[in-house]
Amino acid sequence: MSSTEVLNHISSDGAGHGAGYAIQSFVLDTLDVLGAAVEIAEYGVYDVLLPGEQFQRITFDPEISQERDDCELVTYGTPFLESMIGYAKTLGRLQVRRLDTRSDPPQNLDDKVTNVVHFVKCKPPKVSRTWTEEGFLLLCQFVVTFHGDEVTEACMTTVIDCQTLADVTHLRARLDEHWFTHNADPGLYPISTPYRLTESVSRACRALQPQIEQVIGRIQLEHRAAREDELAKSRHYYETTILKLEKQLSSTLDAAKAERIRKKIEATILDRDHRMEDIARAYEVTVDVHLDQAILYRLPIVCVEVQLQQRADTFSYVLHYYPFASAWAPVMCETCHEPTTRLERGASSSSWHCGCEDIGG
């Protein structure tokens, strides 16, 4: 997205509200995605702490900026808006879509929760209550550029549960089966999630790794023959050259000439090592990942609280169910933050882990 496209997008968003409204909405949304801390200092004045501890006091009101020297006006052409446009071009675009649908829990819950996760050394879980909350799934679409012998691009997508940071990309097709309302007006359905979008984006980047490594492996496999052929040719050339110099060295009785030949051999060996490194580096694959756009899906999630008993102690645990997909949310270990199908009590009486604490100990 170019700067002109971003400005056009801001202008279109402000239709019917005025340019100031559009700029304010764009800047505050971008700051939220960046993970910046934003506080209202007073009416029309915002204190912004950007990542990297950079502080800025801004306003979107021209009259306030004229009255105050400590406040930067944010409007078309100002440095702060230009920096936000730069960030937006890097981070991509965010859409918000809302799903209104039935959110009934599945039948025979007591039987089904036992198949979701095994609680080690606990009696079978019993469902104590269920309720519905608004859930947030963040779909991130990345443009991944692979730099090797050739430059190739691929579009890769991940879906992250913003609450648990679980990778639920396997539910992408189920999302496409439903009709979502595009949340054009952020004030119509305000987002009250306490979960930071930046954490979800970071998790989405990590979830890309298997896909990226698979493509790198394929590229390296396609060029393995050419790489090995080039290495073999260079190896043969330097072996032949060094052998020729060593023969010259062994056949000469001139001390000065022998010293020159030894220096040539040393230089040739050094040149060979550098050449081999250059060839290997030329076939390495480096990766640039760019977030092209993101979609925040707002949808109902059923919370299922289960009661557990371990000897004389009783505990509770909350599982999540996605009615839109008729699927359970992955259970995440609270220690290593990886999906798991088994949980056991941690060192803290209120924590659960997948066994990683035992391994670490």
Short mmCIF file of the C-alpha atoms (twelve columns), coordinates in Angstrom:
data_MODEL
# 
_entry.id   MODEL 
# 
loop_
_atom_site.group_PDB 
_atom_site.id 
_atom_site.type_symbol 
_atom_site.label_atom_id 
_atom_site.label_alt_id 
_atom_site.label_comp_id 
_atom_site.label_asym_id 
_atom_site.label_seq_id 
_atom_site.Cartn_x 
_atom_site.Cartn_y 
_atom_site.Cartn_z 
_atom_site.pdbx_PDB_model_num 
ATOM 1   C CA . MET A 1   0.000   0.000   0.000   1 
ATOM 2   C CA . SER A 2   1.502   3.341   -1.055  1 
ATOM 3   C CA . SER A 3   1.293   6.607   0.916   1 
ATOM 4   C CA . THR A 4   -1.252  7.916   -1.589  1 
ATOM 5   C CA . GLU A 5   -3.436  4.825   -1.103  1 
ATOM 6   C CA . VAL A 6   -3.256  5.239   2.674   1 
ATOM 7   C CA . LEU A 7   -4.262  8.913   2.437   1 
ATOM 8   C CA . ASN A 8   -7.137  8.033   0.097   1 
ATOM 9   C CA . HIS A 9   -8.221  5.350   2.558   1 
ATOM 10  C CA . ILE A 10  -8.191  7.882   5.413   1 
ATOM 11  C CA . SER A 11  -10.201 10.359  3.331   1 
ATOM 12  C CA . SER A 12  -12.826 7.755   2.434   1 
ATOM 13  C CA . ASP A 13  -13.155 6.686   6.080   1 
ATOM 14  C CA . GLY A 14  -13.848 10.286  7.026   1 
ATOM 15  C CA . ALA A 15  -16.727 10.742  4.600   1 
ATOM 16  C CA . GLY A 16  -19.621 12.239  6.536   1 
ATOM 17  C CA . HIS A 17  -17.534 12.874  9.672   1 
ATOM 18  C CA . GLY A 18  -14.830 15.284  8.511   1 
ATOM 19  C CA . ALA A 19  -11.106 14.944  7.918   1 
ATOM 20  C CA . GLY A 20  -10.240 15.352  11.600  1 
ATOM 21  C CA . TYR A 21  -12.386 12.372  12.587  1 
ATOM 22  C CA . ALA A 22  -10.816 10.171  9.899   1 
ATOM 23  C CA . ILE A 23  -7.253  11.132  10.866  1 
ATOM 24  C CA . GLN A 24  -7.936  10.629  14.568  1 
ATOM 25  C CA . SER A 25  -9.519  7.210   13.960  1 
ATOM 26  C CA . PHE A 26  -6.637  6.111   11.724  1 
ATOM 27  C CA . VAL A 27  -3.896  7.310   14.101  1 
ATOM 28  C CA . LEU A 28  -5.448  5.816   17.252  1 
ATOM 29  C CA . ASP A 29  -6.071  2.476   15.501  1 
ATOM 30  C CA . THR A 30  -2.472  2.413   14.265  1 
ATOM 31  C CA . LEU A 31  -1.145  3.231   17.740  1 
ATOM 32  C CA . ASP A 32  -3.208  0.367   19.182  1 
ATOM 33  C CA . VAL A 33  -1.793  -2.100  16.673  1 
ATOM 34  C CA . LEU A 34  1.711   -0.835  17.484  1 
ATOM 35  C CA . GLY A 35  1.120   -1.492  21.171  1 
ATOM 36  C CA . ALA A 36  1.679   2.162   22.111  1 
ATOM 37  C CA . ALA A 37  0.387   3.489   25.435  1 
ATOM 38  C CA . VAL A 38  -2.161  6.266   24.827  1 
ATOM 39  C CA . GLU A 39  -3.720  8.391   27.588  1 
ATOM 40  C CA . ILE A 40  -6.082  11.354  27.356  1 
ATOM 41  C CA . ALA A 41  -4.191  14.111  29.180  1 
ATOM 42  C CA . GLU A 42  -7.132  16.486  28.898  1 
ATOM 43  C CA . TYR A 43  -9.886  17.237  26.433  1 
ATOM 44  C CA . GLY A 44  -8.493  16.861  22.891  1 
ATOM 45  C CA . VAL A 45  -4.937  16.160  24.080  1 
ATOM 46  C CA . TYR A 46  -3.302  12.718  23.991  1 
ATOM 47  C CA . ASP A 47  -0.084  11.538  25.628  1 
ATOM 48  C CA . VAL A 48  1.498   8.797   23.498  1 
ATOM 49  C CA . LEU A 49  4.310   6.484   24.584  1 
ATOM 50  C CA . LEU A 50  5.591   4.627   21.536  1 
ATOM 51  C CA . PRO A 51  7.566   1.384   21.665  1 
ATOM 52  C CA . GLY A 52  11.157  2.327   22.430  1 
ATOM 53  C CA . GLU A 53  10.109  4.785   25.172  1 
ATOM 54  C CA . GLN A 54  9.510   7.647   22.708  1 
ATOM 55  C CA . PHE A 55  7.022   10.136  24.194  1 
ATOM 56  C CA . GLN A 56  4.802   12.488  22.187  1 
ATOM 57  C CA . ARG A 57  1.920   14.797  23.119  1 
ATOM 58  C CA . ILE A 58  -0.518  15.238  20.232  1 
ATOM 59  C CA . THR A 59  -3.855  16.765  19.339  1 
ATOM 60  C CA . PHE A 60  -6.144  16.579  16.339  1 
ATOM 61  C CA . ASP A 61  -7.668  19.997  17.047  1 
ATOM 62  C CA . PRO A 62  -6.003  23.001  15.267  1 
ATOM 63  C CA . GLU A 63  -7.296  25.450  17.904  1 
ATOM 64  C CA . ILE A 64  -5.730  23.483  20.765  1 
ATOM 65  C CA . SER A 65  -2.391  23.304  18.927  1 
ATOM 66  C CA . GLN A 66  -2.376  27.099  18.516  1 
ATOM 67  C CA . GLU A 67  -2.969  27.618  22.216  1 
ATOM 68  C CA . ARG A 68  -0.332  25.141  23.401  1 
ATOM 69  C CA . ASP A 69  3.362   24.900  22.566  1 
ATOM 70  C CA . ASP A 70  3.800   21.418  24.059  1 
ATOM 71  C CA . CYS A 71  1.267   19.772  21.762  1 
ATOM 72  C CA . GLU A 72  1.869   18.646  18.164  1 
ATOM 73  C CA . LEU A 73  -0.997  18.961  15.725  1 
ATOM 74  C CA . VAL A 74  -1.644  15.772  13.775  1 
ATOM 75  C CA . THR A 75  -3.088  16.490  10.339  1 
ATOM 76  C CA . TYR A 76  -2.211  16.031  6.676   1 
ATOM 77  C CA . GLY A 77  1.486   16.599  6.035   1 
ATOM 78  C CA . THR A 78  2.596   16.669  9.681   1 
ATOM 79  C CA . PRO A 79  5.538   14.483  10.775  1 
ATOM 80  C CA . PHE A 80  3.495   12.413  13.245  1 
ATOM 81  C CA . LEU A 81  0.842   11.462  10.667  1 
ATOM 82  C CA . GLU A 82  3.562   10.638  8.131   1 
ATOM 83  C CA . SER A 83  5.227   8.354   10.683  1 
ATOM 84  C CA . MET A 84  1.879   6.634   11.347  1 
ATOM 85  C CA . ILE A 85  1.397   6.130   7.611   1 
ATOM 86  C CA . GLY A 86  4.873   4.584   7.493   1 
ATOM 87  C CA . TYR A 87  3.952   2.213   10.325  1 
ATOM 88  C CA . ALA A 88  0.628   1.363   8.681   1 
ATOM 89  C CA . LYS A 89  2.373   0.510   5.412   1 
ATOM 90  C CA . THR A 90  4.662   -1.823  7.356   1 
ATOM 91  C CA . LEU A 91  2.033   -3.410  9.582   1 
ATOM 92  C CA . GLY A 92  -0.709  -3.751  7.021   1 
ATOM 93  C CA . ARG A 93  -4.427  -3.042  7.240   1 
ATOM 94  C CA . LEU A 94  -6.861  -4.137  9.947   1 
ATOM 95  C CA . GLN A 95  -10.488 -5.021  9.324   1 
ATOM 96  C CA . VAL A 96  -13.005 -5.887  12.020  1 
ATOM 97  C CA . ARG A 97  -15.784 -8.377  11.315  1 
ATOM 98  C CA . ARG A 98  -18.558 -9.382  13.679  1 
ATOM 99  C CA . LEU A 99  -20.564 -12.609 13.753  1 
ATOM 100 C CA . ASP A 100 -24.047 -12.757 15.281  1 
ATOM 101 C CA . THR A 101 -25.047 -16.379 15.607  1 
ATOM 102 C CA . ARG A 102 -26.311 -18.970 18.041  1 
ATOM 103 C CA . SER A 103 -23.830 -19.951 20.708  1 
ATOM 104 C CA . ASP A 104 -25.271 -23.119 22.199  1 
ATOM 105 C CA . PRO A 105 -22.821 -25.494 23.917  1 
ATOM 106 C CA . PRO A 106 -22.549 -29.039 22.553  1 
ATOM 107 C CA . GLN A 107 -24.620 -31.866 24.010  1 
ATOM 108 C CA . ASN A 108 -23.249 -34.433 26.507  1 
ATOM 109 C CA . LEU A 109 -20.595 -32.042 27.776  1 
ATOM 110 C CA . ASP A 110 -19.313 -34.299 30.562  1 
ATOM 111 C CA . ASP A 111 -18.400 -36.972 28.029  1 
ATOM 112 C CA . LYS A 112 -16.911 -34.566 25.506  1 
ATOM 113 C CA . VAL A 113 -14.639 -32.590 27.816  1 
ATOM 114 C CA . THR A 114 -12.766 -35.782 28.713  1 
ATOM 115 C CA . ASN A 115 -11.672 -35.990 25.063  1 
ATOM 116 C CA . VAL A 116 -10.395 -32.406 24.997  1 
ATOM 117 C CA . VAL A 117 -7.649  -32.725 27.617  1 
ATOM 118 C CA . HIS A 118 -6.492  -35.289 30.173  1 
ATOM 119 C CA . PHE A 119 -6.032  -33.951 33.709  1 
ATOM 120 C CA . VAL A 120 -3.234  -36.033 35.237  1 
ATOM 121 C CA . LYS A 121 -4.042  -37.767 38.563  1 
ATOM 122 C CA . CYS A 122 -7.512  -36.208 38.662  1 
ATOM 123 C CA . LYS A 123 -10.950 -37.754 38.646  1 
ATOM 124 C CA . PRO A 124 -12.898 -37.278 35.390  1 
ATOM 125 C CA . PRO A 125 -13.963 -33.625 35.073  1 
ATOM 126 C CA . LYS A 126 -17.564 -32.611 35.714  1 
ATOM 127 C CA . VAL A 127 -19.127 -29.574 34.040  1 
ATOM 128 C CA . SER A 128 -20.268 -27.058 36.646  1 
ATOM 129 C CA . ARG A 129 -21.527 -24.210 34.438  1 
ATOM 130 C CA . THR A 130 -21.351 -22.636 30.978  1 
ATOM 131 C CA . TRP A 131 -21.620 -19.076 29.725  1 
ATOM 132 C CA . THR A 132 -20.956 -17.107 26.562  1 
ATOM 133 C CA . GLU A 133 -18.313 -14.452 26.000  1 
ATOM 134 C CA . GLU A 134 -17.202 -12.476 22.972  1 
ATOM 135 C CA . GLY A 135 -14.106 -14.053 21.486  1 
ATOM 136 C CA . PHE A 136 -11.508 -12.563 19.174  1 
ATOM 137 C CA . LEU A 137 -9.719  -14.427 16.406  1 
ATOM 138 C CA . LEU A 138 -7.059  -12.540 14.461  1 
ATOM 139 C CA . LEU A 139 -6.407  -13.628 10.882  1 
ATOM 140 C CA . CYS A 140 -3.034  -12.340 9.669   1 
ATOM 141 C CA . GLN A 141 -2.133  -12.437 6.005   1 
ATOM 142 C CA . PHE A 142 1.594   -12.112 5.341   1 
ATOM 143 C CA . VAL A 143 3.616   -11.567 2.187   1 
ATOM 144 C CA . VAL A 144 6.784   -13.619 2.637   1 
ATOM 145 C CA . THR A 145 9.736   -12.882 0.336   1 
ATOM 146 C CA . PHE A 146 12.426  -15.541 -0.078  1 
ATOM 147 C CA . HIS A 147 15.821  -14.248 -1.193  1 
ATOM 148 C CA . GLY A 148 18.088  -16.905 -2.668  1 
ATOM 149 C CA . ASP A 149 19.453  -17.599 -6.116  1 
ATOM 150 C CA . GLU A 150 16.128  -16.102 -7.186  1 
ATOM 151 C CA . VAL A 151 13.576  -13.948 -5.345  1 
ATOM 152 C CA . THR A 152 10.150  -15.501 -4.822  1 
ATOM 153 C CA . GLU A 153 7.077   -14.361 -2.913  1 
ATOM 154 C CA . ALA A 154 4.367   -16.329 -1.151  1 
ATOM 155 C CA . CYS A 155 1.155   -15.348 0.632   1 
ATOM 156 C CA . MET A 156 0.802   -17.099 3.999   1 
ATOM 157 C CA . THR A 157 -2.044  -16.906 6.498   1 
ATOM 158 C CA . THR A 158 -2.366  -17.727 10.185  1 
ATOM 159 C CA . VAL A 159 -5.303  -17.409 12.593  1 
ATOM 160 C CA . ILE A 160 -4.647  -16.737 16.278  1 
ATOM 161 C CA . ASP A 161 -7.009  -16.838 19.257  1 
ATOM 162 C CA . CYS A 162 -6.323  -13.474 20.915  1 
ATOM 163 C CA . GLN A 163 -7.165  -14.774 24.400  1 
ATOM 164 C CA . THR A 164 -5.037  -17.913 24.535  1 
ATOM 165 C CA . LEU A 165 -2.656  -17.058 21.644  1 
ATOM 166 C CA . ALA A 166 -3.405  -20.534 20.253  1 
ATOM 167 C CA . ASP A 167 -2.783  -21.164 16.566  1 
ATOM 168 C CA . VAL A 168 -6.214  -22.019 15.098  1 
ATOM 169 C CA . THR A 169 -5.312  -21.666 11.423  1 
ATOM 170 C CA . HIS A 170 -7.035  -25.022 10.792  1 
ATOM 171 C CA . LEU A 171 -10.363 -23.207 11.379  1 
ATOM 172 C CA . ARG A 172 -9.796  -20.764 8.491   1 
ATOM 173 C CA . ALA A 173 -12.144 -22.654 6.168   1 
ATOM 174 C CA . ARG A 174 -14.888 -22.641 8.827   1 
ATOM 175 C CA . LEU A 175 -14.606 -18.864 9.153   1 
ATOM 176 C CA . ASP A 176 -15.172 -18.542 5.414   1 
ATOM 177 C CA . GLU A 177 -18.429 -20.490 5.733   1 
ATOM 178 C CA . HIS A 178 -20.082 -17.724 7.806   1 
ATOM 179 C CA . TRP A 179 -21.392 -14.277 6.962   1 
ATOM 180 C CA . PHE A 180 -19.687 -11.605 9.048   1 
ATOM 181 C CA . THR A 181 -20.788 -8.003  9.449   1 
ATOM 182 C CA . HIS A 182 -18.009 -5.593  8.504   1 
ATOM 183 C CA . ASN A 183 -17.485 -3.296  11.487  1 
ATOM 184 C CA . ALA A 184 -17.144 -0.045  9.544   1 
ATOM 185 C CA . ASP A 185 -17.920 2.135   12.578  1 
ATOM 186 C CA . PRO A 186 -15.702 1.278   15.579  1 
ATOM 187 C CA . GLY A 187 -18.153 3.088   17.858  1 
ATOM 188 C CA . LEU A 188 -21.057 0.833   16.884  1 
ATOM 189 C CA . TYR A 189 -19.637 -2.278  18.532  1 
ATOM 190 C CA . PRO A 190 -16.769 -1.079  20.748  1 
ATOM 191 C CA . ILE A 191 -13.916 -3.543  21.219  1 
ATOM 192 C CA . SER A 192 -13.543 -4.272  24.935  1 
ATOM 193 C CA . THR A 193 -10.975 -7.054  24.660  1 
ATOM 194 C CA . PRO A 194 -8.070  -6.806  27.143  1 
ATOM 195 C CA . TYR A 195 -5.857  -8.767  24.755  1 
ATOM 196 C CA . ARG A 196 -3.215  -6.841  22.838  1 
ATOM 197 C CA . LEU A 197 -3.258  -7.212  19.091  1 
ATOM 198 C CA . THR A 198 0.529   -6.900  18.953  1 
ATOM 199 C CA . GLU A 199 0.937   -10.104 21.008  1 
ATOM 200 C CA . SER A 200 -1.372  -11.928 18.613  1 
ATOM 201 C CA . VAL A 201 0.572   -10.651 15.595  1 
ATOM 202 C CA . SER A 202 3.839   -11.799 17.192  1 
ATOM 203 C CA . ARG A 203 2.335   -15.226 17.801  1 
ATOM 204 C CA . ALA A 204 1.088   -15.289 14.196  1 
ATOM 205 C CA . CYS A 205 4.645   -14.633 12.997  1 
ATOM 206 C CA . ARG A 206 5.962   -17.537 15.078  1 
ATOM 207 C CA . ALA A 207 3.184   -19.780 13.779  1 
ATOM 208 C CA . LEU A 208 4.447   -19.087 10.236  1 
ATOM 209 C CA . GLN A 209 7.771   -20.796 10.896  1 
ATOM 210 C CA . PRO A 210 6.774   -24.339 9.806   1 
ATOM 211 C CA . GLN A 211 5.384   -22.981 6.521   1 
ATOM 212 C CA . ILE A 212 8.486   -20.842 5.947   1 
ATOM 213 C CA . GLU A 213 10.875  -23.699 6.721   1 
ATOM 214 C CA . GLN A 214 8.967   -25.954 4.334   1 
ATOM 215 C CA . VAL A 215 9.377   -23.454 1.487   1 
ATOM 216 C CA . ILE A 216 13.069  -22.923 2.324   1 
ATOM 217 C CA . GLY A 217 13.595  -26.696 2.236   1 
ATOM 218 C CA . ARG A 218 11.912  -26.914 -1.159  1 
ATOM 219 C CA . ILE A 219 14.000  -24.056 -2.583  1 
ATOM 220 C CA . GLN A 220 17.225  -25.578 -1.262  1 
ATOM 221 C CA . LEU A 221 16.266  -28.960 -2.699  1 
ATOM 222 C CA . GLU A 222 15.568  -27.422 -6.116  1 
ATOM 223 C CA . HIS A 223 19.001  -25.766 -6.163  1 
ATOM 224 C CA . ARG A 224 20.993  -28.496 -4.448  1 
ATOM 225 C CA . ALA A 225 22.291  -29.953 -7.718  1 
ATOM 226 C CA . ALA A 226 23.463  -26.559 -9.003  1 
ATOM 227 C CA . ARG A 227 25.081  -25.752 -5.654  1 
ATOM 228 C CA . GLU A 228 26.926  -29.066 -5.473  1 
ATOM 229 C CA . ASP A 229 28.026  -28.735 -9.125  1 
ATOM 230 C CA . GLU A 230 29.441  -25.241 -8.526  1 
ATOM 231 C CA . LEU A 231 31.190  -26.363 -5.341  1 
ATOM 232 C CA . ALA A 232 32.662  -29.393 -7.122  1 
ATOM 233 C CA . LYS A 233 33.992  -27.271 -10.002 1 
ATOM 234 C CA . SER A 234 35.597  -24.777 -7.622  1 
ATOM 235 C CA . ARG A 235 37.021  -27.565 -5.480  1 
ATOM 236 C CA . HIS A 236 38.531  -29.249 -8.542  1 
ATOM 237 C CA . TYR A 237 40.031  -25.975 -9.774  1 
ATOM 238 C CA . TYR A 238 41.731  -25.167 -6.471  1 
ATOM 239 C CA . GLU A 239 42.923  -28.753 -5.894  1 
ATOM 240 C CA . THR A 240 44.503  -28.752 -9.365  1 
ATOM 241 C CA . THR A 241 46.099  -25.324 -8.833  1 
ATOM 242 C CA . ILE A 242 47.485  -26.206 -5.401  1 
ATOM 243 C CA . LEU A 243 48.811  -29.553 -6.668  1 
ATOM 244 C CA . LYS A 244 50.572  -27.769 -9.542  1 
ATOM 245 C CA . LEU A 245 52.164  -25.264 -7.153  1 
ATOM 246 C CA . GLU A 246 53.253  -28.027 -4.776  1 
ATOM 247 C CA . LYS A 247 54.998  -29.810 -7.673  1 
ATOM 248 C CA . GLN A 248 56.772  -26.584 -8.573  1 
ATOM 249 C CA . LEU A 249 57.817  -26.187 -4.945  1 
ATOM 250 C CA . SER A 250 59.202  -29.699 -4.701  1 
ATOM 251 C CA . SER A 251 61.206  -29.345 -7.917  1 
ATOM 252 C CA . THR A 252 62.898  -25.993 -7.218  1 
ATOM 253 C CA . LEU A 253 66.191  -25.470 -5.394  1 
ATOM 254 C CA . ASP A 254 65.976  -21.682 -5.460  1 
ATOM 255 C CA . ALA A 255 65.122  -20.528 -1.907  1 
ATOM 256 C CA . ALA A 256 63.634  -17.202 -3.045  1 
ATOM 257 C CA . LYS A 257 61.476  -18.898 -5.673  1 
ATOM 258 C CA . ALA A 258 60.396  -21.536 -3.151  1 
ATOM 259 C CA . GLU A 259 59.274  -18.783 -0.759  1 
ATOM 260 C CA . ARG A 260 57.244  -17.114 -3.526  1 
ATOM 261 C CA . ILE A 261 55.574  -20.452 -4.340  1 
ATOM 262 C CA . ARG A 262 54.733  -21.038 -0.669  1 
ATOM 263 C CA . LYS A 263 53.080  -17.626 -0.499  1 
ATOM 264 C CA . LYS A 264 51.123  -18.449 -3.662  1 
ATOM 265 C CA . ILE A 265 49.940  -21.714 -2.087  1 
ATOM 266 C CA . GLU A 266 48.857  -19.895 1.086   1 
ATOM 267 C CA . ALA A 267 47.027  -17.241 -0.963  1 
ATOM 268 C CA . THR A 268 45.370  -19.912 -3.098  1 
ATOM 269 C CA . ILE A 269 44.159  -21.808 -0.012  1 
ATOM 270 C CA . LEU A 270 42.776  -18.582 1.478   1 
ATOM 271 C CA . ASP A 271 41.105  -17.697 -1.821  1 
ATOM 272 C CA . ARG A 272 39.641  -21.227 -1.996  1 
ATOM 273 C CA . ASP A 273 38.106  -20.917 1.478   1 
ATOM 274 C CA . HIS A 274 36.595  -17.542 0.647   1 
ATOM 275 C CA . ARG A 275 35.242  -18.842 -2.652  1 
ATOM 276 C CA . MET A 276 33.606  -21.842 -0.988  1 
ATOM 277 C CA . GLU A 277 31.992  -19.551 1.588   1 
ATOM 278 C CA . ASP A 278 30.740  -17.240 -1.186  1 
ATOM 279 C CA . ILE A 279 29.158  -20.136 -3.075  1 
ATOM 280 C CA . ALA A 280 27.495  -21.497 0.053   1 
ATOM 281 C CA . ARG A 281 26.235  -18.010 0.933   1 
ATOM 282 C CA . ALA A 282 24.889  -17.469 -2.578  1 
ATOM 283 C CA . TYR A 283 22.585  -20.465 -2.135  1 
ATOM 284 C CA . GLU A 284 21.422  -19.513 1.353   1 
ATOM 285 C CA . VAL A 285 17.778  -18.467 1.613   1 
ATOM 286 C CA . THR A 286 16.897  -15.386 3.663   1 
ATOM 287 C CA . VAL A 287 13.340  -14.363 4.421   1 
ATOM 288 C CA . ASP A 288 11.483  -11.055 4.765   1 
ATOM 289 C CA . VAL A 289 8.023   -11.217 6.366   1 
ATOM 290 C CA . HIS A 290 5.567   -8.369  5.763   1 
ATOM 291 C CA . LEU A 291 2.101   -8.188  7.339   1 
ATOM 292 C CA . ASP A 292 -0.157  -7.279  4.435   1 
ATOM 293 C CA . GLN A 293 -3.491  -7.190  6.240   1 
ATOM 294 C CA . ALA A 294 -5.278  -8.491  9.321   1 
ATOM 295 C CA . ILE A 295 -8.899  -9.317  10.082  1 
ATOM 296 C CA . LEU A 296 -10.171 -9.318  13.664  1 
ATOM 297 C CA . TYR A 297 -13.142 -11.686 13.917  1 
ATOM 298 C CA . ARG A 298 -15.481 -10.955 16.827  1 
ATOM 299 C CA . LEU A 299 -17.625 -13.987 17.580  1 
ATOM 300 C CA . PRO A 300 -19.305 -15.771 20.493  1 
ATOM 301 C CA . ILE A 301 -17.311 -18.384 22.393  1 
ATOM 302 C CA . VAL A 302 -18.817 -20.778 24.933  1 
ATOM 303 C CA . CYS A 303 -16.898 -21.022 28.205  1 
ATOM 304 C CA . VAL A 304 -17.204 -24.398 29.930  1 
ATOM 305 C CA . GLU A 305 -16.093 -24.553 33.555  1 
ATOM 306 C CA . VAL A 306 -15.241 -28.026 34.850  1 
ATOM 307 C CA . GLN A 307 -14.657 -29.186 38.408  1 
ATOM 308 C CA . LEU A 308 -11.694 -31.464 39.117  1 
ATOM 309 C CA . GLN A 309 -10.766 -33.511 42.149  1 
ATOM 310 C CA . GLN A 310 -7.278  -34.685 43.095  1 
ATOM 311 C CA . ARG A 311 -7.336  -36.564 46.388  1 
ATOM 312 C CA . ALA A 312 -9.030  -34.163 48.821  1 
ATOM 313 C CA . ASP A 313 -8.366  -31.058 46.717  1 
ATOM 314 C CA . THR A 314 -10.827 -29.633 44.212  1 
ATOM 315 C CA . PHE A 315 -10.006 -27.329 41.332  1 
ATOM 316 C CA . SER A 316 -11.777 -25.628 38.480  1 
ATOM 317 C CA . TYR A 317 -10.647 -25.125 34.886  1 
ATOM 318 C CA . VAL A 318 -12.288 -23.298 31.982  1 
ATOM 319 C CA . LEU A 319 -12.354 -24.750 28.467  1 
ATOM 320 C CA . HIS A 320 -13.497 -22.840 25.381  1 
ATOM 321 C CA . TYR A 321 -15.740 -23.997 22.578  1 
ATOM 322 C CA . TYR A 322 -16.200 -22.375 19.145  1 
ATOM 323 C CA . PRO A 323 -19.873 -22.732 18.153  1 
ATOM 324 C CA . PHE A 324 -19.185 -21.355 14.657  1 
ATOM 325 C CA . ALA A 325 -16.870 -24.299 13.939  1 
ATOM 326 C CA . SER A 326 -18.358 -26.931 16.270  1 
ATOM 327 C CA . ALA A 327 -14.829 -27.291 17.655  1 
ATOM 328 C CA . TRP A 328 -12.978 -26.932 20.934  1 
ATOM 329 C CA . ALA A 329 -10.306 -24.300 21.331  1 
ATOM 330 C CA . PRO A 330 -6.804  -25.748 21.775  1 
ATOM 331 C CA . VAL A 331 -5.713  -26.084 25.381  1 
ATOM 332 C CA . MET A 332 -2.513  -24.138 26.003  1 
ATOM 333 C CA . CYS A 333 0.126   -24.888 28.629  1 
ATOM 334 C CA . GLU A 334 0.427   -21.961 31.034  1 
ATOM 335 C CA . THR A 335 4.200   -22.471 31.335  1 
ATOM 336 C CA . CYS A 336 5.547   -23.091 27.828  1 
ATOM 337 C CA . HIS A 337 2.510   -21.634 26.021  1 
ATOM 338 C CA . GLU A 338 2.287   -24.587 23.624  1 
ATOM 339 C CA . PRO A 339 -0.854  -26.604 22.800  1 
ATOM 340 C CA . THR A 340 -1.322  -29.759 24.830  1 
ATOM 341 C CA . THR A 341 -3.739  -32.640 25.406  1 
ATOM 342 C CA . ARG A 342 -2.630  -33.250 29.017  1 
ATOM 343 C CA . LEU A 343 -2.398  -31.019 32.061  1 
ATOM 344 C CA . GLU A 344 -1.039  -31.526 35.557  1 
ATOM 345 C CA . ARG A 345 -0.790  -29.339 38.602  1 
ATOM 346 C CA . GLY A 346 2.138   -26.933 38.670  1 
ATOM 347 C CA . ALA A 347 4.314   -25.699 41.495  1 
ATOM 348 C CA . SER A 348 1.729   -23.004 42.087  1 
ATOM 349 C CA . SER A 349 -1.607  -24.365 43.281  1 
ATOM 350 C CA . SER A 350 -3.415  -22.236 40.702  1 
ATOM 351 C CA . SER A 351 -1.341  -23.216 37.651  1 
ATOM 352 C CA . TRP A 352 -1.410  -26.092 35.180  1 
ATOM 353 C CA . HIS A 353 1.317   -27.304 32.835  1 
ATOM 354 C CA . CYS A 354 1.799   -29.985 30.189  1 
ATOM 355 C CA . GLY A 355 4.724   -31.698 31.934  1 
ATOM 356 C CA . CYS A 356 7.326   -29.161 30.853  1 
ATOM 357 C CA . GLU A 357 7.988   -28.160 34.479  1 
ATOM 358 C CA . ASP A 358 8.949   -31.735 35.277  1 
ATOM 359 C CA . ILE A 359 11.328  -31.841 32.303  1 
ATOM 360 C CA . GLY A 360 12.837  -28.497 33.241  1 
ATOM 361 C CA . GLY A 361 13.336  -29.663 36.805  1 
# 
